[in-house]
Amino acid sequence: MTLPERFHVASDHQLAREAAERLFASMQAQLVAILPATCEVLHIGATAVPGCLTKGDLDIVVRVEREDFAAAEAALAARFARNSGSIQTEAFAAFEDEACTPHLGIQLTVKGGELDIFHRFVAALRADPVLVSRYNALKIAHDGQSMDDYRAAKDAFVTNVLRLASSESRDER
């Protein structure tokens, strides 16, 4: 995938969210048909969070049991291009479809693996409107700026949100 050099938020977030939801419904049905039965297919990313600004793409995470990772990866690789800008491990792989409208990204993770975090980040945002406001402010501050700068700021934000969520869940025990 050729990443854009500049980060831009969508001009109409409601239309972007609606397009992503339609594509997710279609893709979810297609993915369930080709993946092992233990897979969980979730809509993640900004379009999955009410009120969150988006650049207008659709992100999906496919969560699998460790023993089903190879079969799920093979099924996805037969249907989608690998995201060459992403890492690949024994518990994580990323795919994309640039021909989809909106752009589609699929992350495959082993449940409980090191990168099995996407659904937790979305859950934290859905549970806390203040976090959504802070995330939106980050996006507005980086609109039109370098994609690398935006991604670095986003990674730091996500890491902090997950760290806080993890410490809060430990405190509740």
FIZANU-262277 format. One record per residue: residue in one letter; x, y, z of N, C-alpha, C in turn. Coordinates in Angstrom, 1 decimal, padded with zeros to 4 digits. Each point is the difference from the previous one (the first is absolute). Layout:
A,X,Y,Z,X,Y,Z,X,Y,Z
...
This chain:
M,000.8,-001.2,000.0,-000.8,001.2,000.0,000.9,001.2,000.0
T,-000.4,001.0,-000.8,000.7,001.3,000.0,-000.8,000.9,000.9
L,000.6,000.3,001.2,-000.6,000.9,000.9,000.0,001.4,-000.5
P,-001.1,000.7,000.3,000.0,001.5,-000.4,001.0,000.7,000.9
E,000.6,001.0,-000.6,001.0,000.8,000.8,-000.6,000.8,001.0
R,-001.2,000.4,-000.1,-000.7,000.9,000.9,-001.3,-000.7,000.6
F,-000.2,000.3,001.2,-001.2,-000.5,000.7,-001.1,001.0,-000.2
H,-001.2,-000.5,-000.3,-001.2,000.9,-000.2,-001.2,-000.7,000.6
V,-000.8,000.8,000.8,-001.3,-000.6,000.4,-001.0,000.2,-001.1
A,-001.0,-000.9,000.0,-001.0,000.0,-001.0,-000.8,001.3,000.1
S,-000.5,000.5,-001.1,-000.8,001.3,000.0,-001.4,-000.3,000.6
D,-000.5,-001.2,-000.2,-001.4,-000.3,000.5,000.1,-001.3,000.8
H,000.2,000.1,001.3,000.2,-001.1,000.9,-001.2,-001.0,000.0
Q,-001.2,000.6,-000.1,-001.2,-000.8,000.0,-000.1,-000.9,-001.2
L,000.3,000.6,-001.2,000.0,-000.8,-001.2,001.1,-001.1,000.0
A,001.1,000.4,000.5,001.1,-000.9,000.1,-000.3,-001.2,000.9
R,-000.7,000.3,001.1,-000.4,-001.0,001.0,-001.0,-001.0,-000.6
E,-001.0,000.6,-000.7,-001.0,-000.8,-000.7,000.6,-000.9,-001.0
A,000.9,000.5,-000.8,000.7,-000.8,-001.1,000.8,-001.1,000.7
A,000.7,000.3,001.1,000.7,-001.1,000.7,-000.9,-001.0,000.6
E,-001.1,000.4,000.5,-000.9,-001.0,000.6,-000.6,-000.9,-001.1
R,-000.3,000.5,-001.1,-000.5,-000.8,-001.1,001.0,-001.0,-000.5
L,001.2,000.5,-000.2,001.1,-000.9,-000.4,000.3,-001.1,001.1
F,000.0,000.4,001.2,000.2,-000.9,001.1,-001.0,-001.2,000.0
A,-001.3,000.4,-000.2,-001.1,-001.0,000.0,000.3,-001.0,-001.2
S,000.4,000.5,-001.1,000.3,-000.9,-001.2,001.2,-000.8,000.3
M,001.1,000.6,000.5,001.2,-000.7,000.2,-000.1,-001.0,001.1
Q,-000.7,000.3,001.1,-000.2,-000.9,001.1,-000.6,-001.3,-000.5
A,-001.0,000.0,-000.9,-000.6,-001.2,-000.5,001.0,-000.7,-000.9
Q,000.7,000.7,-000.8,001.0,-000.7,-000.9,001.1,-000.7,000.9
L,000.5,000.7,001.0,001.1,-000.5,000.8,-000.5,-001.2,000.8
V,-001.2,000.0,000.6,-000.5,-001.1,000.8,-000.1,-001.2,-000.9
A,-000.3,000.2,-001.3,-000.1,-001.2,-000.9,001.3,-000.6,-000.3
I,001.2,000.7,000.1,001.2,-000.6,-000.4,001.0,-000.3,001.1
L,-000.4,000.5,001.2,001.0,-000.2,001.2,-000.5,-001.1,000.9
P,001.0,-000.5,000.8,-000.4,-001.1,000.9,-001.1,000.5,001.0
A,-000.8,-000.9,000.4,-001.2,000.3,000.8,000.3,000.8,001.3
T,001.2,-000.2,000.5,000.4,000.7,001.3,000.3,001.4,-000.2
C,000.1,000.5,-001.2,000.3,001.4,-000.2,-001.0,001.0,000.5
E,000.4,001.1,000.4,-000.8,001.1,000.4,000.3,001.2,-000.9
V,-001.0,000.5,-000.7,000.2,001.1,-000.9,-000.6,001.3,000.5
L,000.8,001.0,000.3,-000.5,001.2,000.7,000.4,001.3,-000.8
H,-001.0,000.9,000.0,000.2,001.3,-000.6,000.8,000.8,001.0
I,001.2,000.5,-000.4,000.8,000.8,000.9,000.3,001.3,-000.7
G,000.8,000.8,000.7,000.4,001.3,-000.6,-001.0,001.1,000.3
A,000.3,001.2,-000.5,-000.8,001.1,000.3,-001.5,-000.1,-000.5
T,-000.2,-000.7,-001.1,-001.4,-000.1,-000.5,-000.8,-000.9,000.9
A,000.6,-000.7,000.9,-000.7,-000.9,000.9,-000.4,000.7,001.3
V,000.4,001.3,000.2,-000.2,000.7,001.2,-000.8,001.3,-000.3
P,-001.2,000.0,000.6,-000.9,001.2,-000.2,000.7,001.3,000.4
G,-000.1,001.0,-000.9,000.6,001.3,000.3,001.4,000.1,-000.3
C,000.7,-001.0,-000.4,001.4,000.0,-000.3,000.3,000.5,-001.4
L,000.9,000.9,-000.2,000.4,000.5,-001.3,000.7,-001.2,-000.7
T,000.0,000.0,-001.3,000.5,-001.1,-000.8,000.7,000.5,-001.2
K,001.0,-000.7,-000.5,000.5,000.3,-001.3,-000.9,-000.6,-001.1
G,-000.9,-000.9,000.4,-001.0,-000.5,-001.0,000.3,-001.4,-000.4
D,000.8,-000.8,000.7,000.3,-001.4,-000.4,-000.8,-000.9,000.9
L,000.1,-001.3,-000.3,-000.6,-001.1,000.8,001.1,-000.9,000.5
D,000.1,-000.1,001.3,000.9,-001.0,000.7,-000.8,-001.1,000.6
I,000.5,-001.2,-000.3,-000.6,-001.2,000.6,001.1,-000.8,000.7
V,-000.3,-000.6,001.2,000.9,-000.9,000.6,-000.7,-001.4,000.0
V,000.8,-001.0,-000.4,-000.4,-001.4,000.1,000.8,-000.6,001.1
R,-000.7,-000.4,001.0,000.7,-000.6,001.2,-000.2,-001.5,-000.1
V,001.1,-000.7,000.2,000.0,-001.5,-000.2,000.7,-000.7,001.2
E,-000.4,-001.2,000.2,000.8,-000.9,000.9,001.3,-000.3,-000.6
R,001.1,-000.1,000.8,001.3,-000.3,-000.5,000.1,-001.1,-001.1
E,-000.8,-001.1,000.3,000.1,-001.2,-000.9,-000.7,000.3,-001.3
D,-000.8,001.1,-000.1,-000.7,000.3,-001.3,000.7,001.1,-000.7
F,001.1,000.6,000.5,000.6,001.1,-000.6,000.5,-000.3,-001.4
A,000.7,-001.1,-000.2,000.6,-000.3,-001.4,-001.2,-000.2,-001.0
A,-001.0,-000.7,000.4,-001.1,-000.1,-001.0,-000.7,001.3,-000.3
A,-000.2,000.8,001.0,-000.6,001.3,-000.2,000.9,000.9,-000.9
E,001.3,000.0,000.3,000.9,000.8,-000.8,000.0,-000.5,-001.4
A,000.0,-001.3,-000.3,000.0,-000.5,-001.4,-001.3,000.5,-000.7
A,-001.1,-000.1,000.7,-001.3,000.4,-000.6,000.0,001.5,-000.3
L,000.5,000.8,000.9,000.1,001.4,-000.3,001.0,000.4,-001.1
A,001.1,-000.7,000.0,001.0,000.2,-001.1,-000.4,-000.4,-001.3
A,-000.9,-000.9,-000.1,-000.6,-000.5,-001.3,-001.0,001.1,-000.6
R,-000.5,000.8,000.9,-001.0,001.0,-000.4,000.4,001.4,000.0
F,001.0,000.4,000.8,000.4,001.4,000.2,001.5,000.1,-000.1
A,000.4,001.2,-000.4,001.5,000.3,000.0,000.5,000.2,001.4
R,001.2,-000.4,000.2,000.7,000.3,001.3,000.2,001.5,000.1
N,-000.1,000.5,001.2,000.4,001.4,000.2,001.5,000.1,000.2
S,000.7,000.3,-001.0,001.4,000.0,000.0,000.6,001.0,001.0
G,-000.8,001.0,000.4,000.5,001.0,001.0,-000.2,-000.4,001.4
S,-000.4,-001.3,000.2,-000.3,-000.5,001.4,001.0,-001.1,000.3
I,000.1,-000.3,001.3,000.8,-001.1,000.4,-000.8,-001.3,-000.2
Q,000.7,-001.1,000.0,-000.6,-001.3,000.0,000.8,-000.9,001.0
T,-000.8,-000.7,000.8,000.6,-000.9,001.0,-000.7,-001.3,000.0
E,000.3,-000.9,000.9,-000.7,-001.2,000.1,-001.4,000.1,000.7
A,-000.3,001.3,000.4,-001.3,000.2,000.7,-000.7,001.2,-000.6
F,000.5,000.6,-001.1,-000.5,001.2,-000.6,000.3,000.1,-001.5
A,-001.0,000.4,-000.8,000.2,000.3,-001.4,-001.0,001.0,-000.4
A,000.4,000.8,-001.0,-000.9,001.1,-000.4,-000.3,-000.1,-001.5
F,-001.2,000.3,-000.4,-000.4,-000.1,-001.4,-000.8,001.3,-000.4
E,-000.2,000.2,-001.3,-000.7,001.1,-000.4,-000.6,-000.2,-001.4
D,-001.0,000.8,-000.3,-000.6,000.0,-001.3,-000.2,001.5,-000.4
E,001.0,000.5,-000.8,-000.1,001.4,-000.5,-001.1,000.2,-001.0
A,-000.6,-001.1,-000.5,-001.0,000.2,-001.0,-001.4,000.2,000.7
C,-000.1,-000.3,001.2,-001.2,000.2,000.8,-000.2,001.5,000.2
T,-001.3,000.4,000.0,-000.4,001.3,000.4,-000.9,-000.1,001.2
P,000.4,000.4,001.2,001.3,000.6,000.3,001.1,-001.0,000.0
H,001.3,000.5,000.1,001.1,-000.8,000.1,-000.2,-001.0,001.2
L,000.4,-001.2,-000.2,-000.2,-001.1,001.0,001.4,-000.5,000.6
G,000.1,000.0,001.3,001.1,-000.6,000.6,-000.4,-001.1,001.0
I,000.6,-001.1,-000.1,-000.3,-001.2,000.9,001.2,-000.4,000.8
Q,-000.1,000.0,001.3,001.0,-000.5,000.9,-000.4,-001.3,000.5
L,000.9,-001.0,-000.1,-000.2,-001.3,000.5,000.8,-000.2,001.3
T,-000.6,-000.3,001.1,000.7,-000.2,001.3,-000.4,-001.3,000.7
V,001.0,-000.5,000.7,-000.3,-001.1,000.8,-000.6,000.5,001.3
K,-001.1,-000.6,000.5,-000.6,000.5,001.2,001.0,-000.1,001.1
G,000.1,001.1,000.7,000.9,000.0,001.2,001.5,000.3,-000.4
G,000.2,000.1,-001.3,001.4,000.3,-000.5,000.4,001.4,000.3
E,001.2,000.3,-000.2,000.6,001.4,000.3,-000.7,001.1,-000.8
L,-000.5,-000.3,-001.2,-000.6,001.1,-000.8,-001.6,-000.2,000.0
D,-000.5,-000.8,000.9,-001.4,-000.1,000.1,-000.6,001.1,000.8
I,000.1,001.2,-000.5,-000.3,001.2,000.7,-001.1,000.9,-000.6
F,-000.2,-000.2,-001.3,-000.9,000.9,-000.7,-001.4,000.1,000.6
H,-000.6,-001.1,000.3,-001.3,000.0,000.6,000.0,000.7,001.4
R,001.1,-000.1,000.7,000.0,000.6,001.3,000.1,001.5,-000.1
F,000.7,000.5,-001.0,000.1,001.5,-000.2,-001.4,000.5,-000.4
V,-000.7,-000.7,-000.9,-001.3,000.5,-000.4,-001.0,-000.1,001.2
A,000.1,-001.0,000.8,-000.9,-000.1,001.2,000.3,001.2,001.0
A,001.3,000.3,000.2,000.3,001.1,000.8,-000.6,001.3,-000.5
L,000.1,000.3,-001.3,-000.5,001.2,-000.6,-001.6,000.0,000.2
R,-000.6,-001.1,-000.3,-001.5,-000.1,000.1,-000.4,000.3,001.4
A,000.8,-000.3,001.0,-000.4,000.1,001.4,000.3,001.4,000.5
D,000.7,000.8,-000.7,000.4,001.3,000.6,000.0,001.1,-001.0
P,-001.0,000.9,000.0,-000.1,001.1,-001.0,001.2,000.9,000.1
V,000.6,000.2,001.2,001.1,000.8,000.2,001.2,-000.5,-000.9
L,000.2,-001.3,000.0,001.1,-000.6,-000.8,-000.3,000.3,-001.5
V,-001.2,-000.1,-000.4,-000.4,000.3,-001.4,000.3,001.4,-000.3
S,-000.3,000.9,000.9,000.3,001.4,-000.2,001.5,000.3,-000.1
R,000.8,-000.7,000.8,001.5,000.1,000.0,000.5,-000.5,-001.3
Y,-000.5,-001.2,-000.5,000.4,-000.6,-001.2,-000.4,000.9,-001.2
N,-001.2,000.5,000.0,-000.4,001.0,-001.0,001.0,001.2,-000.1
A,000.3,000.5,001.2,000.9,001.2,000.0,001.4,-000.4,-000.6
L,000.5,-001.2,000.3,001.2,-000.4,-000.6,-000.1,-000.1,-001.5
K,-001.1,-000.5,-000.5,-000.2,-000.1,-001.5,-000.1,001.4,-000.6
I,-000.7,000.9,000.6,-000.2,001.4,-000.5,001.4,000.7,000.0
A,000.8,-000.2,001.0,001.3,000.6,000.1,000.9,-000.5,-001.1
H,-000.2,-001.3,-000.5,000.9,-000.6,-001.0,-000.6,000.1,-001.4
D,-001.2,000.5,-000.1,-000.7,000.1,-001.4,000.9,000.8,-000.9
G,000.4,-000.6,-001.1,000.9,000.7,-001.0,001.4,-000.2,000.3
Q,000.4,-000.6,001.1,001.4,-000.2,000.4,000.5,-001.3,-000.5
S,001.2,-000.2,000.3,000.7,-001.3,-000.4,-000.7,-001.2,000.5
M,-000.2,-001.0,-000.8,-000.6,-001.3,000.4,000.9,-000.6,001.1
D,001.3,000.1,-000.2,000.9,-000.6,001.0,-000.2,000.7,001.4
D,-000.1,001.3,000.0,-000.2,000.7,001.3,-001.3,-000.4,000.6
Y,-001.1,-000.1,-000.8,-001.3,-000.4,000.5,000.1,-001.4,000.6
R,000.6,-000.9,-000.8,000.1,-001.4,000.5,000.8,-000.1,001.3
A,001.0,000.8,000.2,000.8,000.0,001.2,-000.9,000.5,001.2
A,-000.7,001.1,-000.3,-000.8,000.5,001.1,-001.2,-000.9,000.3
K,-000.6,-000.6,-001.0,-001.0,-001.0,000.2,000.5,-001.2,000.8
D,001.1,-000.5,-000.4,000.6,-001.2,000.7,000.2,000.3,001.5
A,000.5,001.2,000.3,000.2,000.4,001.4,-001.3,000.1,000.7
F,-001.0,000.6,-000.6,-001.4,000.1,000.6,-000.5,-001.4,000.3
V,000.0,-000.9,-001.0,-000.6,-001.3,000.1,000.8,-000.8,001.2
T,001.3,000.1,000.0,000.8,-000.6,001.1,-000.5,000.5,001.3
N,-000.1,001.3,000.2,-000.5,000.6,001.2,-001.4,-000.5,000.4
V,-000.9,000.0,-000.9,-001.4,-000.4,000.3,000.0,-001.5,000.4
L,000.8,-000.8,-000.7,000.0,-001.4,000.4,000.7,-000.3,001.4
R,001.0,000.8,000.2,000.7,-000.1,001.3,-001.0,000.4,001.1
L,-000.7,001.1,-000.1,-000.9,000.5,001.0,-001.2,-001.0,000.1
A,-000.5,-000.6,-001.1,-001.1,-000.9,000.1,000.5,-001.3,000.7
S,001.2,-000.4,-000.2,000.6,-001.2,000.6,000.1,000.2,001.5
S,000.5,001.2,000.4,000.2,000.2,001.4,-001.3,000.2,000.7
E,-001.0,000.6,-000.6,-001.4,000.1,000.6,-000.6,-001.4,000.1
S,000.2,-000.9,-000.9,-000.6,-001.3,000.1,000.7,-000.8,001.1
R,001.3,000.2,000.2,000.7,-000.6,001.2,-000.5,000.5,001.3
D,-000.3,001.3,000.0,-000.5,000.7,001.3,-001.4,-000.5,000.3
E,-000.8,-000.4,-001.0,-001.3,-000.5,000.3,-000.1,-001.4,000.6
R,001.1,-000.7,-000.2,000.0,-001.4,000.5,000.1,-000.1,001.5
